Amino acid sequence: MLVVKQLEVSYDKVPALIDFSLEVKQGELVALVGANGAGKTTFVKAVSGVLAVDRGAITFEGESLVGLPAHKVVRKGIALVPEGRRLFARLSIYENLLVGATIQRDPRVREEMLAEIFTLFPILKERREQKAGTLSGGEQQMLTIARALMSRPRLLMLDEPSLGVMPIMVENILRTLRQLNRERGMTMLLIEQNVREALEMASRGYVLQSGKVVAQGPANELLASDMVRLAYLGM
């Protein structure tokens, strides 16, 4: 579904991704893990059309994404849950959700998506008129995921969904993501600093360090590898 080959991205000529290759197959949940500054967010920004690519290929369902602006990438079927949430704080939950559905012009489709979202996240239905900026960190993260789902993506990319969220809310969010992947077959790319939880959810994983992939393979094998255990699990 998503194929990235020999991708290179830089900031002011300073390399951020170097010879980066990755693949996400339909129906998979793939984890991209690594420390702060490894290049994880740079990667999803490049896929999303927010950052320019210096070299390499990004294809989605056989079509190149290189050079496409962000709004056209969304129309291709890719949605990003960004790090730091970036909601419209003064708008209500309902209004934020409608922003996520801007590519859905059929009002019946929007209503179907709202019904699905409110089933996944009942608390958003209860508070649909509440301003987004008054929600807790975990509730805001739920809303950010829900907003991305409103575009009916075929690939959902999530950048640090557990960041700044209380542990009990993290478990609720991750449970919902597992449900979307396993029960509904949604394809996902999950970026996380919480290496253990990300790899326990994923079928395959990539470990990124200083802009380079230093390990990849089945998630259970990465969890068992000495390199991952020592560098990221403190074992």
C-alpha positions as CSV (number, residue, x, y, z in Angstrom):
1,M,0.0,0.0,0.0
2,L,2.6,2.5,1.1
3,V,6.1,2.0,-0.3
4,V,9.0,4.3,0.5
5,K,12.4,3.8,-1.1
6,Q,15.7,5.5,-0.4
7,L,14.0,8.6,1.0
8,E,16.2,11.6,2.0
9,V,14.9,14.7,3.7
10,S,16.8,17.6,5.2
11,Y,16.3,20.8,7.1
12,D,18.5,23.7,5.8
13,K,20.8,21.1,4.2
14,V,21.2,19.1,7.4
15,P,20.1,15.5,6.8
16,A,17.1,14.3,8.8
17,L,16.3,11.1,6.9
18,I,19.0,9.1,5.1
19,D,18.4,6.3,2.6
20,F,15.1,5.5,4.4
21,S,13.0,2.7,3.1
22,L,9.7,1.4,4.5
23,E,6.6,-0.6,3.5
24,V,3.1,-0.8,4.9
25,K,0.9,-3.5,3.5
26,Q,-2.9,-3.3,3.4
27,G,-4.4,-4.3,6.7
28,E,-1.1,-4.1,8.6
29,L,-0.3,-2.1,11.8
30,V,3.4,-1.2,11.4
31,A,5.3,0.5,14.2
32,L,8.1,3.1,13.6
33,V,10.0,3.6,16.8
34,G,13.0,5.5,18.0
35,A,14.2,8.2,20.4
36,N,13.4,11.9,20.1
37,G,15.1,13.4,17.1
38,A,15.4,10.1,15.2
39,G,13.4,11.4,12.3
40,K,10.0,9.8,12.9
41,T,8.0,13.1,12.6
42,T,10.0,14.2,9.7
43,F,9.0,11.0,7.9
44,V,5.3,11.4,8.3
45,K,5.5,15.1,7.4
46,A,7.2,14.0,4.1
47,V,4.5,11.5,3.4
48,S,1.8,14.0,4.2
49,G,3.2,16.6,1.8
50,V,4.2,19.0,4.5
51,L,7.9,18.6,3.9
52,A,9.8,18.6,0.6
53,V,11.7,15.4,-0.4
54,D,15.3,15.8,-1.5
55,R,15.6,12.3,-3.0
56,G,13.7,9.0,-3.1
57,A,10.3,7.7,-3.8
58,I,7.0,7.6,-1.9
59,T,4.1,5.7,-3.5
60,F,0.7,5.0,-2.2
61,E,-1.4,2.3,-3.9
62,G,1.0,2.6,-6.9
63,E,0.8,6.4,-7.2
64,S,3.6,8.8,-6.4
65,L,3.1,11.2,-3.5
66,V,6.3,13.2,-4.0
67,G,5.5,16.8,-4.7
68,L,1.8,16.6,-3.8
69,P,0.5,19.2,-1.4
70,A,-1.0,18.1,1.8
71,H,-4.7,18.4,0.9
72,K,-4.2,16.2,-2.2
73,V,-2.5,13.6,-0.1
74,V,-5.6,13.5,2.2
75,R,-7.7,13.0,-0.9
76,K,-5.6,10.1,-1.9
77,G,-6.7,8.4,1.4
78,I,-4.0,9.1,4.0
79,A,-4.8,10.9,7.3
80,L,-2.3,12.0,9.9
81,V,-2.9,12.3,13.6
82,P,-0.2,14.9,14.3
83,E,2.1,15.1,17.4
84,G,0.7,17.6,19.8
85,R,-2.9,17.2,18.6
86,R,-3.3,20.7,17.0
87,L,-7.0,21.0,17.4
88,F,-9.1,24.1,16.8
89,A,-9.3,25.0,20.5
90,R,-12.2,27.5,20.2
91,L,-14.3,25.2,18.1
92,S,-16.6,22.5,19.6
93,I,-15.9,18.8,19.3
94,Y,-18.6,18.6,16.6
95,E,-17.1,21.5,14.6
96,N,-13.6,19.9,14.8
97,L,-15.0,16.7,13.5
98,L,-16.7,18.5,10.6
99,V,-13.3,20.0,9.7
100,G,-11.9,16.5,9.3
101,A,-14.8,15.6,6.9
102,T,-14.2,18.5,4.5
103,I,-13.4,16.1,1.7
104,Q,-16.7,14.3,2.2
105,R,-19.2,16.4,0.3
106,D,-22.1,14.0,0.7
107,P,-23.9,14.9,4.0
108,R,-25.1,11.3,4.4
109,V,-21.5,10.1,4.4
110,R,-20.7,12.7,7.1
111,E,-23.6,11.6,9.2
112,E,-22.5,7.9,8.9
113,M,-19.0,8.8,9.9
114,L,-20.2,10.8,12.9
115,A,-22.3,7.8,14.0
116,E,-19.2,5.6,13.8
117,I,-17.0,8.1,15.6
118,F,-19.5,8.4,18.5
119,T,-19.7,4.6,18.8
120,L,-15.9,4.4,19.0
121,F,-15.6,7.4,21.4
122,P,-18.9,7.8,23.4
123,I,-17.5,10.6,25.5
124,L,-17.2,12.8,22.3
125,K,-20.9,12.3,21.7
126,E,-21.8,13.3,25.3
127,R,-19.7,16.5,25.0
128,R,-20.1,17.3,21.3
129,E,-20.9,21.0,22.0
130,Q,-17.9,21.4,24.4
131,K,-15.0,23.5,23.2
132,A,-12.0,21.4,22.2
133,G,-9.6,23.5,24.2
134,T,-11.4,22.7,27.5
135,L,-10.9,18.9,27.1
136,S,-8.3,16.9,29.0
137,G,-5.2,15.7,27.2
138,G,-6.6,12.2,26.6
139,E,-9.9,13.5,25.4
140,Q,-8.2,15.9,23.0
141,Q,-6.2,13.0,21.6
142,M,-9.4,11.0,21.1
143,L,-10.8,14.0,19.2
144,T,-7.7,14.3,17.1
145,I,-7.9,10.6,16.1
146,A,-11.6,11.0,15.5
147,R,-11.1,14.0,13.3
148,A,-8.6,12.1,11.1
149,L,-11.0,9.2,10.8
150,M,-13.7,11.5,9.5
151,S,-12.0,11.6,6.1
152,R,-12.4,7.8,5.9
153,P,-8.7,7.2,5.3
154,R,-7.3,3.9,3.9
155,L,-4.0,4.6,5.8
156,L,-4.0,6.2,9.2
157,M,-0.7,7.6,10.5
158,L,-0.4,8.4,14.2
159,D,2.5,10.5,15.5
160,E,3.0,9.9,19.3
161,P,-0.7,9.3,20.3
162,S,0.3,8.6,23.9
163,L,2.3,11.8,24.3
164,G,1.1,13.9,27.2
165,V,-1.8,11.6,28.0
166,M,-2.5,9.9,31.4
167,P,-1.7,6.2,31.4
168,I,-5.4,5.1,31.9
169,M,-6.4,7.2,28.8
170,V,-3.4,5.8,26.9
171,E,-4.7,2.3,27.3
172,N,-8.2,3.3,26.1
173,I,-6.7,5.0,23.0
174,L,-4.5,2.1,22.2
175,R,-7.4,-0.4,22.7
176,T,-9.4,1.6,20.2
177,L,-6.6,1.5,17.7
178,R,-6.2,-2.2,18.1
179,Q,-9.9,-2.6,17.5
180,L,-9.8,-0.5,14.3
181,N,-6.9,-2.6,13.0
182,R,-8.0,-6.1,14.0
183,E,-11.8,-5.8,13.7
184,R,-12.1,-3.3,10.8
185,G,-8.9,-4.0,9.0
186,M,-7.7,-0.4,9.0
187,T,-4.1,0.0,7.9
188,M,-2.0,2.0,10.3
189,L,1.5,3.4,10.8
190,L,2.1,4.0,14.4
191,I,4.9,6.2,15.6
192,E,5.8,5.9,19.3
193,Q,8.5,6.6,21.8
194,N,6.8,3.9,24.0
195,V,8.7,1.1,22.1
196,R,7.2,-1.9,24.0
197,E,3.6,-0.9,23.6
198,A,4.0,0.0,19.9
199,L,5.7,-3.3,19.1
200,E,3.3,-5.3,21.1
201,M,0.5,-3.9,18.9
202,A,2.2,-4.1,15.6
203,S,2.8,-7.0,13.2
204,R,6.1,-5.5,11.9
205,G,8.3,-2.7,13.0
206,Y,11.2,-0.4,12.0
207,V,13.7,1.1,14.4
208,L,14.9,4.6,13.4
209,Q,18.1,6.1,14.8
210,S,19.7,9.4,13.6
211,G,17.6,9.3,10.4
212,K,18.6,5.8,9.5
213,V,16.7,2.5,9.9
214,V,18.9,0.4,12.2
215,A,16.6,-2.6,12.6
216,Q,13.4,-3.9,11.0
217,G,11.3,-7.1,11.0
218,P,8.5,-8.9,12.7
219,A,7.5,-7.0,15.9
220,N,8.0,-9.9,18.2
221,E,11.5,-10.4,16.9
222,L,12.4,-6.8,17.4
223,L,11.1,-7.0,21.0
224,A,13.3,-9.9,21.7
225,S,16.4,-8.4,20.0
226,D,19.3,-7.4,22.3
227,M,19.7,-4.1,20.5
228,V,16.1,-3.0,21.2
229,R,16.1,-4.4,24.7
230,L,19.2,-2.6,25.7
231,A,18.7,0.7,23.8
232,Y,14.9,1.2,24.3
233,L,13.6,-1.1,27.0
234,G,16.3,-0.7,29.6
235,M,16.8,-4.5,29.9
